[in-house]
Amino acid sequence: MNGLLHDFGWNEYWQEQWDALAAVECHPARVTREDRGQYQLVCAAGDVTGELSGKMRNAARSRSDLPAVGDWVAVRVSDAGQLGLVEAILPRTSAFVRKAPGGRTEEQIVAANVDVVFLVMGLDHDYNVRRLERYLTLAWDSGAAPVIVLNKADLCEDLEPCRQEIDGVAFGVPVCVTSAADGVGLEDLRAHAGPGITAGFVGSSGVGKSTLINALLGEVRQTIRAVREDDSRGRHTTTRRELLPLAGGGLLIDTPGMREIQLWGDESGVQQTFRDIEALAVRCRFHDCQHGAEPGCAVRAALDTGELDTGRFQSYQKLQRELRYLAMRQDEGARSVERKRWRLIHKEARRLRKWEEKHGR
């Protein structure tokens, strides 16, 4: 096994996927950076700048069919060894996905083949348990294991109420308390990002992701900017996703701060995040209970007694509505694509009929 590829996560599993792909005259490589359609790749021979082959570009039907940071790809390298054409993507083990910002109903892969996703939240104005529920839903949908990172511990006078609130929504998800400014909690992060592990950092702009990554790397690789004191926000210090190797093994993926966190996926992530509400719903008298005015509703009973927090239940309902709306938009989009396809078929059929009539065929 090539040492450089091994450093970037190549193992027996990926070797099996590669053998099954049977990519003739290609080499395995991992995407370490993507910038406007160009990809920085690392393969057995070193760094390669890649772009999509025409075949792959034409076959792509959505963003998910294109390489993302963390992907393993098949690349055809030039004789000079510095340029390559990406011919295929190996099947992903996980993908942290959200709805792409804006009005279009399209998915955006934030990072691929991530084993652990650090959900970073600042213990300042950024702290928001409802947003954390949304991050957890995305993480469970991704297939990666979530780890909650409460950063800026130096700015929090009383940590215990936050820990208790997190415990009430995270249900056993590991929690690391850190201070990027003075290096507190870095060993806890390293324990989750050992050799062969790819860890992604996700969080709002200004929560200290880049500072934590620089501290873990032991060098300044990511630009850091000051945040506003009134709301702890800052402009995106990370403008593109990048895969970075740790000296002691393991890999980190930094991502731009997210100001728009829209869901993408099915209800499995919501069910996992809100497993307490799902467990209550099983006890409702009616299996299709909407948890409104139905008799025998266990969820309503828990709300009345205070066993279930009202804000948490409202968050659960909100995320469910988002997913239903997303599913409806996806169905509409699929129908629109199908209508366009049939219009093209009919147009071509009319053209052929006219040609046959003209030529007496």
Secondary structure, 3 states (H helix, E strand, C coil): CCHHHHHCCCCHHHHHHHHHHCCCCCEEEEEEEEECCEEEEEECCEEEEEEECHHHHHHCCCHHHCCCCCCEEEEEECCCCCEEEEEEECCCCCEEEEECCCCCCCEEEEEECCCEEEEEEECCCCCCHHHHHHHHHHHHHHCCEEEEEEECHHHCCCCHHHHHHHHHHHCCCCEEECECCCCECHHHHHHCCCCCCEEEEEECCCCCHHHHHHHHHCCCCCCCCCCCCCCCCCCCCCCCCEEEECCCCCEEEECCCCCCCCCCCCCHHHHHHCHHHHHHHCCCCCCCCCCCCCCCCHHHHHHHHCCCCHHHHHHHHHHHHHHHHHHHHHHHHHHHHHHHHHHHHHHHHHHHHHHHHHCCC
